[in-house]
Amino acid sequence: MIDAHKPQGTGRWTADEIGVLQTLTDQLGVALDGARLYQETQRRVVQERMTAEVTARMRQTLDVDTVLRTAVQAMGAALGLGKVEVRMGPGRPSPDADLRDLRYGVAPTDDPA
């Protein structure tokens, strides 16, 4: 919303003044929309770059355990997550199933390495 006021004592808005104000308002809308689209594009670029990096790390090995550990560590680091868990198995495990080998988690550490 734009709230424009003429100085007191200058009379009513003329058709030309209203036309100029409308044109400027339209241009402001175009500029704001362009800025929003640019910011959205930048967010997508960061997301795509992060996805490519995580994917590249996962493809460095064919060992399933290493792929899963690399994936959760990369996801946790990239998104600043306290925990990431991936469960693998045939469908939903039963409550008494041993999930020890099906869970992979990561908690980010203070170690920058």
Secondary structure, 3 states (H helix, E strand, C coil): CCCCCCCCCCCCCCHHHHHHHHHHHHHHHHHHHHHHHHHHHHHHHHHHHHHHHHHHHHCCCCCHHHHHHHHHHHHHHHHCCCCEEEECCCCCCCCCCCCCCCEEEECCCCCCC
